[in-house]
């Protein structure tokens, strides 16, 4: 036992010395976990080429390993600078949400004027966007409106920065479409809260939530529901003149094909995953 432990300790020491000795060389040797015991020698150019190869073959763990090694060993090389951006993509495709956000934030912080910083904002928004309903919830058409939309707000903010600061970005059009869904998602949640307040008799709270939807989510389908809740809250508070004024606003803005129809017979809104599929 003691002899075996000594051999392992000696092997570890020799490996450490070998790595230290590589510090002054122009290339780097490390064990490639994806290819067994194959030893790879890598200059910045070689490491970057290998990482690109891994990306193209969907070997995202291998690409991440090489990009991280490239940034750690050659932080000032041109390949490392490009690799910082590529690493965002590799993390995202590897479904490493936290790492993707951290890498995006780091890139934005360190490269605020980079010509492709818009991509970092875009992927950051995508990560939070993807934190919505999972495949099982989509399959059974689960109502996610009742779920607190923390990720939706963060996603909306990231996309908002993108479309405001980089309106000509190739990602801006898609970001705008996703913002429409997120706007509706945030408005729907506020409606759920307003309905809860109304049911509990917290009429002032219900009215404030409804007004927040009307003022903050213009164009969302939930605005019609907000007007109904606002009018109902005013009546419960015995402020009939405001209730009547709210009814008039709703009548002037309600969809023509929904006038006079019972609530359950109105056209069903498409679920968000139908929009993207």
N, C-alpha and C positions, 0 to 999 in steps of 0.2 A: 504493500500500500504506500509506504513512504517513498519507495523508489519510483513508483508511478507518478506520485504527486510531484516529486522532484523533476521528473522528465517534463511534465506539463508546465511547471513553473519555468523551466529552462526554455521550453518552446515559446512560451509567452514573452519571455524577455528577449529572445532572438527576434521575434516578430516586431516587438516595439523598437528595437534597434534598427531593423530594416526600414520601418516606416520613418524613423527620424532621419536615417541616411538619405531617404528619398526627398527630404525637404529641399536640398540644394540642387536637385535635378530638374530638368525641363519637362519631365514626364512623371506620371504618377502610376503606381501599381496598387490595385486593390482586388479583393476577392469578389467576383461577380456571383451573387447568390442565385441569380436566375439561370446561370449556366453551369451549375455544379462547382467544380474546383478550377474552372478556367481562370487564369490570371490575365487581366486586361491592362495594358499600358496605355495611358491616355494623356496626350497634350490637350490644351483647351479645345483645339480644333477637332481632335479625335473624339473627345468626350461629347462634344456638341453633336457631331455627326451620329454617334452611337445613340444619343438621346433622341434625335430626330427619327432614327430608324425604329426605335422602340415605340415612339408615338404613332408612326405609320402602321406598325404591326399591332397596335392596341395593347402593347405591353406597358401600361402606365406605371406600375410599380418600378419596373426597370428604368423608365425614363426619369421618374422622380429621383431614384438613387443617383443617376448620373448628373442630373441638374443640380442636386444638392451638393454633390461632390465637386462639381465645376465651380459653384459659387463659393464653397468653403476653401478650395485650394487656389483658385485663380480669380479672386473677387474683382479685380480691376481689368480683366480682359473683356474684349468686345463680345465674346461668346457668353460670358457670364451675365453681361447686361441684357442680352437678348434672352438668355436662359431664364432670367427672372420673370419675364413675361410668359414664356412657354411653360414655366412651372405652374403658373396659375391655371392654365389649361389642363395640364397633367393632373393636378390635384382635383380639379373639377370632374374630369372624366373618371378619376379613380374613386369618386364619391367621398372624398375627404373634405367635408364641408368646412370644418373649423380651419384646416390648413389652407383651404382656398381663400377664405376670408382674411386670414392673417397675411397671406402672401399678397393679396390684392391691396390691403391696407398699407403694407410695407412699400409696395411699388408706388402707390399714390403718394405716400409721404416722402419717399426718396426721389421720385421723378415727376413732380407736379407739372412740368412743362414738356414731358415726353410726348412725341406725336401720336403715340398709341395708348396714352393713359385712359382714353375713353373705354378701351377694352377692359381695363381693370374694373372700372365702375360697372360696366355691363355684366361681367361675370359675377361680381359681388351681388348685383341685383338678382341674377339668376339663382344663386345659391339660396337666398332667402325666399325667392319665388317658388323654388322646388320644395320648400319646407311645408307646402300646403297639403292638400289631401293626398294620401297615398293610394296605391292601386286598388286596395281593398275597399276603401271609402268611395273611390270613383265607381267601382263595379256595382256597389249597392246604393249608389246615389245618396251617400250620407250628406246631411246638411252641415256644412262647415261654418255656416254663418254664426253659430253660437260659440265658436271657438275664439278666444281672444286673439286678435290678429297682430301679434307682436312682430312676427317675421314679415307679414304683409306691409306693415308700416316701413320697416327697414328696406325692404325691396323697393317700395315706391320712392323712398328718399334717394336711393342709389340711382334708379332710373331717372328721377327728376333732375338730379345733378347732370346726368349724361345729356338729356335732351335740351336742358337750358344752356349748359356751357359748351356743348359740342353738337349743335343742331344738325351739322352736316356729316356727322359720324355715320358709318355704314350700319351701326347698330341702333341708331336713333329711331328708325321706323318701327322696328320690332319692340323697342323699349316703350314707345308710345302705346302700342296695342296692349302690351302687358299692363301698363299703367291704367288703362281703361278697366281691365278686369280687376285690378287691385283697388281702384277707386270704388267700384261697385261692391267689392268684398268688404271694404272698410265701412261703407255706408250701410250695408246689410247688417253688420254687427251692431252699429249704433242703433238701428231700428229694433233689433232684438232687445237691446238694453232699454230702449224707450218703452217698448211694449211691456217689459217686466215692471218698470216703474209705474206704468199706467194701471196694470193689473193689481199692483200692491197699494194703489192709492197715492203714490208719490207724484202728484200731478205736475208740480213745478219742475221736478227732475225730468219727467217725461217730456214736458214742453221744451225744456232746455236742450235735451238730446235731439229732439225733432228739429229744432231750429238750427242746431249744429249741422245736421245732415243737409238741410236746405241751403245754408250759407256756405258750407265747406265742400259739398260734393255735387255741385251743379252738373246736371246731365245724367246723374245716376238714376236708374229706374226706381230706387228706393225713395226718391224725393216725393213721389206721389203718396207713399205710405207715411212719410214724415208729415205731410200736410194733413192727412187724416188724423194722425195721432195728435198733432198740434191743435186741430179743431176740437177733438174730443177732450183734450186736457183743458182747453179754455172753457168748455161747457161745464166740466166738473168744477172748475174754479169760479163758475158763474160770471165769466167775462164774455157775455154773449156777443157783444159788438166785434170783438177780436175773433171769435169763433166764426161769425158770419163773413168777416173779411177774409179769413183763411179759406172758407168754402168757396168764395168767389175766385180766389187765386187758383185753387185747385181746378175749378170748373173751366177756367180759362186755359189751363195747361194740360188737362187730362187728355190721354190718347183718344182720338175719335172712335176707334174700334172697340174701346173698353167702356164707353159711356153707356150706362144702363145695364151692363152685364153684371151678374153676381160675381163675387170675388173668385170663386172656384172655377168659373167658366172662362176667365180671362186667359189669353195666350200664355202658355207656360214658357218661362225664360229658359234658354239653353244653359245647361251646366257648363262651367268653364272648361272642362276637359273636352267637351264637344267642339268648343271654339278652336282649340288647338289641334284637334285630330282631323 
